[in-house]
Amino acid sequence: MTNILNQFLLMDPTRIFKLFTSAFNSLTDLIYIMEVRDEKISYLYANQSGLSVLSKDQTLIGKTFDEVFSTERAAFFKQHYLKAAHSKRIVTFEDEVVLPKGNKMISETVLTPIFDNEDIYIIAVVRDVTNRSKQISELQYSKSRLEENEQRLSSLVDYNEDAIFTFDLEGYFLEVNNAAEQITGYSNGELVGMNFSEIMSKKELETVNSRFQQTIEGDMARYETKIYQKDGHEVYLSVKNIPIIVDGTIKGVYGIAKEITSEKKALEEFHLVKSRFESFVRDSKDSIHIIDNEGKVQFINEAFTEIFGFTREEVIGRDFPTVPDWLKSETNNLYDEVLNGKTIQGIDVKRQQKSGELLDISLTLSPLYDEFGHVIGISGIGRDITEKKKSERELIGLKELLELVWNNTTDVIFMIDHYGAIVQANPTFEEMFDWKVEEIKQMSPPPINLEIQTKQLEGFLTRLREGEKFVNFETQRKRKDGTIIDVLATYRKIDKGNILAMATYKDVTDSRQIMNKLKESEERYRNLVEASPEALVVHSEGGITYINQAGLDLLKAKSPSQVIGNPVMDFVHPSDRKQVVQRIQQAINQGKKGETLEERFLTLDGDMIYAETASVPIQDHGKTSVLVMFRDITTKRRAEKAMRESEERFRIIAEHTLDMIRVLNPNGKVIYCSPSVENILGYPIRSLIGKSFFDLIHPDDVDDTKRNFENIFKTKEFYQIDFRSIHLDGHSIWLNSDFVPVISPEGEIEKIIVISGDITEKKRKEEKLAKMAFYDHLTGLPNRRLFLDRLQQAMYTTDRTGKLTALMVLDCDKFKAINDTFGHDIGDEVIKEFSRRIKLSLRKTDTLSRVGGDEFTIVLPELKNENEVVDVSKRILKVVREPMDIKGHSLSITTSIGVSLYPSQGNNTESLFKQADEALYKVKDGGGNTFSF
């Protein structure tokens, strides 16, 4: 043997190489000999099988992995071959190889490094282990399935809600699960060895024995039965018996039992409810009907026939017959609502009898559902309320008649409580006493009573309390201004709730005055008239015959002689003289008080005054004269004129200002717009009047603006707000708006004036300044300040969700050389293109930032695992390596990436940056163009 080996070593090396290659080519294994030099791996030899798999010929020799495979496959092989070279150990790995015909082969590669001084060679032997791998996988799969089936069977028994037990052929329990213990009340130890007959109801035992016998003869049996729990309670079960067959022989019985006690009771309850429902439907006096989704009648009760006159044969399967033609559209709309799931309760409708007579029906419609929750029809319950409606109409008519009397009678009507306080009063009360009911409610005694009438009030209240039905008497009462009037008072006892009695007052003051005039002298009459706060003038045949002091004051006369005897028309404004003549003539012709009119008069100084006048014909010394009552409204009219002038000034200002002015009512509707609205927003003014102010506000600003608008009604104070409004062409305009409330004398907001200025340009400048503070000027990317905020937010999210956050620090490899060679302008374009490519490789939730120069940072939030970081890093490396065409220069660059993970590699931003920077330096030291954690 030694001689043969020595002879072999003395052979020519070329011949030895041929012998080896011949031997290698005869092998089905793939043989490669590779040379490793300067981290590059190239082919020195490949046998015929190896060339065939790669679809290559001898031109393969001298090529590297990068020239033969894709970037990803080349990197995969480099990783293993370099590992063998660096570790100086045999490396084995498996891989999936696609054969030339498209078939896939599972390969096992054994790499053996050989060192010759400084030269490194690797012999790679690649074997097809597809069948072995498949067999191992199948064995592992079979074992896993077996274990899984055992666990499933165990889980099925242990965690089944149904009782599962095993019997021997004599009916003795052999095994039970937890559910069986709970259903029977016996423990496992008590049940095992017990015969099932010991827990059976005697009435059920014969049937159960028969079913058990059927099972041990080979048939499955299903049945329901009843057992007794350990504490004596009855339990209903649904049971399935299954024969246990081993090698064709029945060895026992499986039993599966489900407790159905609640279902049994529910069924009994259902039958009871059903019976009650059928009784309700049968005996109900209300009509009940059911229609399907097509509007066809499916059911009516007897009351339906009694109310409408239709028999079952006339309506079942047909369209609902009681809806008048003119109500069918409205009724179909109701049906649509119910078919969409809405219940309509107690609506009043008109329905038609078979005879054609219309009935008033109170109708309730409800949707009917199937077991899947789908609406399959409508149930209707109708109550005949025709007589009720008739009574209601009669009551309404009576109520309207009573209200007519209450509101229009010349007598005062009011209610008093048991203490004499006024609870309610008619309008004539307010006219007679000038008191609002709300002002004197619950006041006892009421202020209309004189101070000396306390005993009188208590006296008739006592009489009413003691049962007297009516109390009548003449007395005096006092108006709000202190005037005393004579009344005929009637109190009728009611004694309902807090109401003791209803009172009526008839004003008999005029009658008493007439009586007094007959008894008293004209002087006393004049004194009474003189005391009147209203101006009174009597004229006859065109001349003034009397004027009181209030009239003298109104006309600015110092004595009656300046007025009496003069023609009445001397004091009437020329423009109103025709109207005054008509008023006088009308009062004389009608013989009663005329309507109140507004007229203009002249004072002795020539000043014009406004007055409301009412004329009454009277008999004075046997002649028909006219008494005119004047109420001075000059101040009121002047105030109204001042208001109009003020509004005119506002209009002039609004129509010439550059700011928009809009006036809103309390509901937010626009009632006025200045012309500048059309200039700023583009909308014609007419299209905005009557529309909601909020219709033109940007959707994102509406809620905030509405809150401020509503708050103004609480504070009644001015406020200012910025919001966006939508221009006619669709773009947004920023407005700075002042909201100014206009308060009425009663303290209520009458309207709101909104003054708005266009601040769009100001906002743009603010946004530009904000962007400059947070974004890089060259790339438009977030700067370090904004990036740190995004990184902190991502770390907070990780704390909350448990997902990973990755920090990536990267720069351009050899960027300085590009700057030095092509200049900074080209360098800036490279930076912009570099940032653009990286950004396209990221998710929307990721943040890319330029820290400075060619240094960039990335935060990747909410990662499931490290593999996602690896994928992103590979995408970035690949896209950056693609050539850049910058101003006619074709440039190729690479990037180096350092990665750190939160929280596993740092619990704050400083430690994360430190870890990522160290990883980056590591990549840089290794030549760049890759990434590292």
Buried (B, 14 or more C-beta within 10 A) or exposed (E): EEEEEEEEEEEEEEEEEEEBBEEBBEBEBBBBBBBBEEEEBBBEBBBBBBBBBBEBEEEBBEEBBBEBBEEEEBBBBBEBBBBBBEEEEEBEBEBEBEEEEEEEBBBBBBBBBEEEEEEBBBBBBBBBBBEEBEEEEEEEEEEEEEEEEEEEEEEEBEEBEBBBBBBBBEBBBBBBBBBBBEBBBBEEEBBBEBEBBEBBBEEBEEBBBEBBEBBBEEEEBEBBBBBBBEEEEEBBBBBBBBBBEEEEEBEBBBBBBBBBBEBBEEEEEEEEEEEEEEEEBEEBEBBBBBBEEEBBBBBBBBBBBEBBBBEEEBBEEEEBBBBEEEBEEEBEEBBEEBBEEEEBEEEEBBBBBBEEEEBBBBBBBBBBEEEEEEBBBBBBBBBBBBEEBEEEEEEEEEEEEEEEEBEEBEBBBBBBBBBBBBBBBBBBBBEBBEBEBEEBBEBBBBBBBBEEBEEBBEEBBEBBEEEEEEBEEEBBBBBBEEEEBBBBBBBEBEEEEEBBBBBBBBBBBEEBBEEEEEEEEEEEEEEBBBEEEBBBBBBBEEEBBBBBBBBBEBBEBEEBEBBBEBEBBEBBBEEBBEBBBEBBEBBBEEEEEBEEBEBBBBBBEEEEBBBBBBBBBEEBEEEEBBBBBBBBBBEEBEEEEEEEEEEEEBEEEBEEBEBBBBBBBBEBBBEBBBEBBBEBBBBEBEEBEEEEBBEBBBEEBBEEBBEBBEEBEEEEEEBEBBBBBBBEEEEBBBBBBBBBBEEEEEEEBEBBBBBBBBBBEEBEEEEEEEBEEEBBEEBEBBBBEBBBEBBBBBBEBBEEEEBBBBBBBBBBBEBEEBBEEBEEEBBBBBBBBBBBBBBEBBEEEBBBBBBEEBBBBBBBBBBEEBEBBEEBBBBBBEBBBEEBEBEEBEBEBBBBBBBBBBBEBBEEBEBBBBBBBEBBBBBBEEEBBBBBB
